[in-house]
Amino acid sequence: MKKNKFFVLVFSVVCVGLCVVVAGLLSSVITVSGGGVSAGTFSGFKVFAISLGEFTSENSAQTLAQQTSQRGGAGFVYESDNLYYVLASAYEEENDAKLVQKNLSEGGTTSKIIEIEVSQPEFNGISSEEQKKSFLSALSQIKSTFVMLYDISISLDTGATDETKAKIEIIAANGDLEVTLKKITRGESAIDGIYYQQISNTYSEIEDILNELKDYENINGVSLSSKIKFGYLSIIDKAKDLVDLIDNKI
């Protein structure tokens, strides 16, 4: 029974992916974000992602993911509770996600809203409150990078900017990351040093994402906007993994 249900689900979402142009539907009711967060004030955040299908295996999800990316969505495969969701985009406000979901429904596409939470790390054993604020600043900048990429993708989809200007903004986002990391202190204890290294490694991975975006040329029908959506969802996923790593959950 479970197997039959799985194949019905695969068939339905693949059919949806074949007949819908995603990009316009994802952006037509959404405006750009109001901004990032202040340094040292990170208290966690949630995003509300639009899923176009869910699968029990990652390989099965990849087919719909590729179709979604070729139609302007992210095509990002997100794993949670042993299910693989094909995400098209994500929003800071649940109401925005609901508006997009309604827009998709009116266009004939069934979707689901997936809540992804990046909580504030506990930083157990940290040497001082000041050191904690330093690390929270680093996490604030990660969120700000997501917000910047989100804004760029919306501007591209609505024609408010072009790819050249978008790439200049991506370069600026990368520069902001580098500046923030240089300001973060390594701390006074071995535990501080471990936290610093975990944050630094995540920063390096995010910089790789931004470098790929600034050099990206449209191939296989996948636009820069689609790659940016994939990029910001990747950053959210890495931020979530970073918090879990700091809190010894992975």
N, C-alpha and C positions, 0 to 999 in steps of 0.2 A: 504493500500500500504506500509506504513512504517513498519507494522508488518511483511508482507511477506518479505520485504527487510532484516529485522532483522534475520529471520530464515534462509534465504539463506546465510547470513554472518556467522551465527553460524555454519551451516553445513560445509561451505567451510573451515573455520579455524580449526575446529575440525578434519576434514579429514587430513589437513596438519599436525596437531600435532601428529596424529597417525602414520604417515609414515616417519618422519624425525628424525634423530639423531642430536641433536642441538649442543652439546658441541664442537665437532671438527670443525664444520662450523663457530662457533663464535670466534674461536681462531686461525685458521690456517693462517690468513693473518695479524695478529695483534702482535705487540711486546709490551714489558712492557713500562710503562710510564717513562718519563724523571725525575719525582720527584714531590714534593709537592710545597708549596708556603712559602715564608718567613714570619716570625712572624710580625704582625702589618701591613701587606701589602694587606690584603684581599680586593678585589674590586668586588667580585662576580665571578661566573663562570657558564658555561653551560655544560651540557652533552647531548649526542645524543644517545637516547635509541632505541633499536630494538624492535618493537612491532609485535607480531605474530597474533594479532586479536584485535578487539574492539567490545564492547558490550554496551547495554543500561542499563544493571543491573549487579551488582557485582557478584551475585550468578551465573549468566550465564558465567561470565569470569572465575570463579574458576575451571571449568572443564578443560578448555584449560591450565590454570595455572598449575594444577597438572600434566598434561601430559608433559608440557614444563619442569618442574623441574625434572621429571623422565628421561628426555633425555639430561640433563646437562645444561639447561638454568635456569634462575632465577625463572621464574614463578611468578613474582611480578605483582600484580594488581595495576595499577596506575590510579587514577581518575583525569580527567581534563575536564571541560566544560560539565559535566553530561555524559561523556563517560568513560568506564572502559577499559584500555588497558592492554594486557598481555605482559609484558616485559621480554625479554630473557637476555639482557645484556645492558651495556651503555658504552660510549666512550667519552673521552675528546675532540677528534678531529672528526669533521664531516666527513672528508675523510675516517677515519677508519670505521665509521659506514656505509658509502657508500660501502666500500670494502666488509664488512661483508654482507650487503644487497645483493650485487652482488653474493657473494659466496653462500648465501642461495638460491637465485633465480636459480643459476645453479644446485643446488641440488633439485629443485622442490618446494621450499618454498617461498610463497609470504609474504613480510614483509613491514613494514612502519617505517620510522624514526620519533621519537617523541623527540622534543627539550624540555629539562627541564632546567629552569634557576633558579639559586640561586643568587639573587641580593645582593648588599651591603645594609645593613640596614641604615636607616637615623639617628637613635639614637637621636630623637628629645628630647631636654631638658637635654642632658647629661652634666655633670658638667665641663668637660675639654676635650681638644684634647688628652691629655695623657690617660685619662680614655677610650676614644674611641679607641685608639690604643690597649689598653689592651684587650678590647672586640673583636676587629678585629683579634687579635692573637688567640683568642679562636675559631673563625670561620675558620681561616686559618688551625688550627689543625684538624677541622672536615673534611675539604677538603683533607688534607693529609691522614687522615684515609681512606677515600674513595679510594684515589690513591693507598695506600698500599694494601687494599683488592683486588682492581682491578688487581694489579700486581701478587698477590698470586694466584688468580683464573686463570690467563693466564698461570702461571708457572705450576699449577696443570694440566691444560688441555693439555699442550704441553709436559708434563713429565719432565720438568726442575727441579721440586722439588717433594717431597712426603708429605703425610699428616702430618707426625710428624714435619717436618721442617715448614710446613705451620702453624701449631698450635703454634709453638714457635714464629713465626713472629706475629701472632694474639695477643699473650700475650704481646709482645713488643709494639704493637700498643695501647693496653689497658693501658700499663704503661705510654706511651707518653701522653695519654689523662689525666691521673691522675696528672702527673707532670705539664702539662699546666694549668689545673684548679687551682692548688695550687698557681700558679704564678699570677693568675688574681686577681686584687684588686676589692673589693666590691664597691668602690667609696665613694663619700662624700655626696651624696644626696639620697633622697628616690627613685627618678627615677633611679639613678645608681643601687640602690639595687634591683629594679624590674628587670632591664635588667640582672643583675647578676643572679638572681634566675631563670629567663627564660633560660639563657644559661646553668646554672648548671643542671636544670631539663633535658634539651636535652642531656647533657653529660651523665647523669645517664642512660637515655634510650639507648644511643649508647654503653655504657659500658655493658649493659644487652645483647645487640646484640653480642658483642665480646665475652662475657663469654659463651653465648650459642654456638658460633662457636668453641671455644677452647675445649668444652666438647662434641662436636657433633660426633655421630657415625652414619654411613650410615644406614638408615632405609627406607623401602618402595621404594627402588630403587633410592633414592635421594642422590647424592654424596655430599661430602664436598664442591667441587667446585661450585655446584649448590646452596648450602646454602650460600656460600660466595657471589655469585652474588646477591642473594636475600638480603643478609646483606648490601652490598654496595648501592643497590637501596633504601633500607629502610633508610639508613643514608642520602642519597640525599633528600629523601622525608621529613625526619625530619628537615634537614637543611633549606629546603624551608619553612616548617611550622614555624620554629623558626624566620626566617626573617619576615614572614607575621605577626607573633605575636608581634615582636618588633615594627613593623610599624603599629600596630593596624588594620591590615587587616582581622584578624580572632579573 
